[in-house]
Amino acid sequence: MHIEQLQLKNYRNYSGLDISFHNKINVIIGENAQGKTNLMEAIYLLAFTKSHRTAHEKELIQWDQEFAKVSGRIHKRGRSFPMEIIVSSKGKKAKLNRIEQKRLSDYIGMLNVVMFAPEDLALVKGAPQLRRRFIDMELGQIQPKYIHHLGQYQKILKQRNHLLKQMQRRQIDDKVMLQVLTEQLVSHAAEILERRYQFLHMLKNLAQPIHSGISRGIETLDMKYQPSIEVLDEPEKEKMEVAYLDKFRQLEAKEIERGTTLLGPHRDDLSFEVNGRDVQVYGSQGQQRTTALSVKLAELELISNEVGEYPILLLDDVLSELDDYRQSHLLNTIQGKVQTFVSTTSVDGIHHETLDQAEIFRVTNGKVES
C-alpha cells in the first residue's frame, strides 16, 4: 500500500501542491513552521477524515479561503484509486473513487496510516484520553463497524449527560427516559469493550517480542486494559451488558447528583508494564520510549495481518527524539516493506542505509522541491 500522488488546495500554508512520492522512503526536510508537519497532517486527514493536531477544522483552511481540499491517489491490493477530503464552513465531504461517502465507516480504512510523532511518546505517560484515542483510531482502521458503534455511543452519551444535567438541576425527573438511554448506551458500550479487548490482545502479542528485541531481551512488556466495570479474563458482550446495567443501577443517584455519566468506555484506560512494574509511574524515559516504539511497530504488523498489506508510516519529527539504537531498530524494521514519510529539520546525525535510498523533498514556506 502506498500513496502515489498528493494534491493540496488552500490547505494551511499550501495554496496549491501536486506531488508524487517514492513507494518506499520519503524524507521531508525543512525548518520549523515551513509546512513539514502540515504535509504529514494532510496524509493523516486523507486517511482518517480528521487532524491529529486540532479538533477545530477551520484551522485547516487557508486564511481568507472558503475551503481546503486534500486529494490523493492510493495504490492498494494491486489497484489505484482516488480519495478526497474537502473541509469548509459547511462541514466535511469525503469522496472515494470520486463518489461522496455518506458514512465515514465506508471511507475510513481504505487508506491505512500509522503516525509516530513526539506526542506519541506521551502515549505511556500522558493522560488516559490519549490512550483511548490511540485505540479508537487504530481499531477504526481495521474494523469499520467499530466506528459505527463508537459514533452511536458518543451520540447517546451526549443525550444521557444532557438529561442527567437537567435532573441534577431538577428541571426534569424522567427516570424512564434515563433507563431507555442507559440500555441504548450499554448495547454499544459492550460492543466497544469487546472489540477493544480483542484488539489489545492481538497488539500485545505482537508488541511483546518487539519490545524484547529492542531491550536486548532484558525486559518483558505487558499491556492491561482498565475498564470501569469488572470484566472476566475472556469478556463476552452479553455478560458485559449485564455488568454495565448492574453498575449503572448502583450509580444512578450519584450520576444524577453529579449530572454526568460515571462509567463506560469513555472513562476507561490502558496501562503498560515492564517486568511487572507500571511504566507510567516507575519506568525510565528510555523504557517509556521503548514501550511507545514497540507499540507503534506492533501496529504496523497488526494492520498488515488484518488488511494484507503494510500501512503507510508517518514519522513526524520523531527520529531526533530517539537515540541511535532505537532509530536503527525502527529503520531496520521498516526497510524495504513500508512506505514511510520522515519529516525532519535535518538528516545530519542520522546514519542509516534506509535514508541513503530515500527521495528527498525540501519544504520552504509552503513550497516543496525534490
Sequence and secondary structure as in RCSB ss.txt:
>XXXX:A:sequence
MHIEQLQLKNYRNYSGLDISFHNKINVIIGENAQGKTNLMEAIYLLAFTKSHRTAHEKELIQWDQEFAKVSGRIH
KRGRSFPMEIIVSSKGKKAKLNRIEQKRLSDYIGMLNVVMFAPEDLALVKGAPQLRRRFIDMELGQIQPKYIHHL
GQYQKILKQRNHLLKQMQRRQIDDKVMLQVLTEQLVSHAAEILERRYQFLHMLKNLAQPIHSGISRGIETLDMKY
QPSIEVLDEPEKEKMEVAYLDKFRQLEAKEIERGTTLLGPHRDDLSFEVNGRDVQVYGSQGQQRTTALSVKLAEL
ELISNEVGEYPILLLDDVLSELDDYRQSHLLNTIQGKVQTFVSTTSVDGIHHETLDQAEIFRVTNGKVES
>XXXX:A:secstr
 EEEEEEEEEETTEEEEEEE  SSEEEEE  TTSSHHHHHHHHHHHHHSS SS S GGGGB TT SEEEEEEEEE
ETTEEEEEEEEEETTEEEEEETTEE SSGGGTTTSS EEEE GGGGGGTTS HHHHHHHHHHHHHHH HHHHHHH
HHHHHHHHHHHHHHHHHHTTS   HHHHHHHHHHHHHHHHHHHHHHHHHHHHHHHHHHHHHHHHTTTS  EEEEE
E SS   SS  HHHHHHHHHHHHHHHHHHHHHHTS   SGGG EEEEEETTEEHHHH  HHHHHHHHHHHHHHHH
HHHHHHHSS  EEEEES GGGS HHHHHHHHHHHTTTS EEEEES  TT   HHHHT EEEEEETTEEE 
